[in-house]
Amino acid sequence: MNYVINYKSYNIFKYSLILFFASIVLNSCKDNDLEIEQNFPFNVNVMPVPSKIKENETVEIRISLETESHYSGTKYYIRYFQYEGNGKLQYNSDTPYLPNDEYLLPNKQFRLYYTSESTGSQQFSIWIKDSFGNKKQIDFEFDHSD
């Protein structure tokens, strides 16, 4: 008889302990407190470019985007606006960009090609933004070369 009481007490204690730990685990999973950081600001590095350009001459612009950490879901976009002179900007051998239209950048390191279409000085800005709204502006200015 004493054995049956101890066995019942043991089973009650065991199941109570299991229920206690199960309630702790289930209550801790109730809130979605796990936050994964995805938004990493970036810096833009540009290799030096010539300061003078001739009409119909093409200049290569090497750009790399650097972040403190990497999130594979981040997308980068580019747009440009030319406010003095005439020229065309393009990625590799793609169709030239239209001013103020937004284009997806396939890589964080890339080359742009600017071709002068005028004899005067030329100025334009390149805007790069990520899918989280972080933006960087790079300004370029070329004087006419004879």
C-alpha positions in Angstrom: 0.0 0.0 0.0 2.8 2.4 0.9 4.4 1.5 -2.4 1.3 2.4 -4.4 1.0 5.8 -2.7 4.7 6.6 -3.4 4.3 5.5 -7.0 1.2 7.7 -7.4 3.0 10.6 -5.7 6.0 10.1 -8.0 3.7 10.0 -11.1 1.9 13.2 -10.0 5.2 14.9 -9.4 6.7 13.8 -12.7 3.6 14.9 -14.8 3.5 18.2 -12.9 7.1 18.8 -13.7 6.5 18.0 -17.3 3.5 20.4 -17.5 5.5 23.1 -15.8 8.4 22.9 -18.3 6.0 22.6 -21.2 4.1 25.7 -20.1 7.4 27.6 -19.8 8.5 26.6 -23.3 5.1 27.4 -24.8 4.8 30.8 -23.1 8.3 31.8 -24.1 7.4 31.0 -27.8 4.2 33.0 -27.6 5.9 36.3 -28.3 7.9 36.8 -31.5 10.7 38.7 -29.8 13.4 37.4 -32.2 14.5 40.3 -34.3 16.8 39.8 -37.2 18.6 42.9 -38.4 18.4 43.3 -42.1 19.0 47.0 -42.6 22.7 47.7 -42.9 23.7 51.2 -44.1 26.2 51.2 -46.9 29.1 53.3 -48.1 30.0 54.0 -51.8 33.6 53.9 -52.9 34.5 55.3 -56.3 37.8 54.9 -58.0 39.3 58.1 -59.3 38.1 59.3 -62.7 39.6 61.9 -65.1 38.5 65.5 -64.6 38.5 66.3 -68.4 36.6 64.6 -71.2 36.3 65.1 -75.0 33.2 64.8 -77.0 32.3 61.2 -77.8 34.9 60.0 -75.2 33.9 57.3 -72.7 35.1 57.3 -69.1 34.9 54.2 -66.9 33.5 54.7 -63.4 34.3 51.9 -60.9 32.0 51.7 -57.9 31.8 49.4 -55.0 29.2 49.3 -52.2 30.4 48.3 -48.8 28.3 47.3 -45.8 29.3 46.4 -42.2 27.4 43.1 -42.6 25.6 41.2 -45.3 21.9 40.5 -45.8 21.2 38.6 -49.0 17.7 40.1 -49.4 19.1 43.6 -49.8 18.6 45.1 -53.3 20.4 48.1 -54.6 19.1 50.6 -57.2 20.7 53.4 -59.2 19.4 56.5 -60.9 21.2 59.5 -62.3 20.4 63.0 -63.2 22.5 65.2 -65.6 22.1 68.9 -64.9 24.8 70.3 -67.1 26.0 69.2 -70.6 24.9 66.1 -72.5 26.0 62.5 -72.2 24.9 59.0 -71.6 25.5 56.7 -68.6 25.3 52.9 -68.9 26.0 49.7 -67.0 28.5 47.6 -69.0 27.1 47.2 -72.5 23.5 47.6 -71.5 21.1 50.2 -72.9 22.0 53.7 -71.6 20.2 54.8 -68.5 17.4 57.3 -68.8 17.8 60.3 -66.5 15.9 60.0 -63.2 14.7 56.4 -63.9 15.5 53.8 -61.3 17.5 50.6 -62.2 18.3 47.5 -60.2 22.0 46.9 -59.6 22.9 43.2 -60.0 26.1 43.4 -58.0 27.7 45.5 -55.2 30.8 46.0 -57.4 30.2 47.4 -60.8 31.4 49.6 -63.6 29.5 52.4 -65.3 30.5 54.0 -68.5 29.8 57.7 -69.2 30.1 58.9 -72.8 30.3 62.7 -73.4 27.9 64.0 -76.1 28.8 67.7 -75.8 31.7 70.1 -76.0 31.1 72.0 -72.8 31.5 71.0 -69.1 29.3 68.2 -67.8 27.9 67.6 -64.4 25.7 64.8 -63.2 24.7 63.0 -60.0 24.3 59.3 -59.3 21.9 58.2 -56.6 22.2 54.7 -55.1 19.7 53.4 -52.7 19.0 50.1 -51.0 15.7 48.3 -50.5 15.5 49.8 -46.9 15.6 53.4 -48.0 19.3 54.2 -47.3 20.6 56.6 -50.0 23.9 57.9 -51.2 24.6 60.6 -53.8 27.8 60.9 -55.8 28.5 63.9 -58.0 30.6 64.0 -61.1 32.0 66.9 -63.0 34.0 66.9 -66.2 35.5 69.8 -68.0 35.9 69.8 -71.8 39.2 68.6 -73.0 40.7 69.8 -76.4 
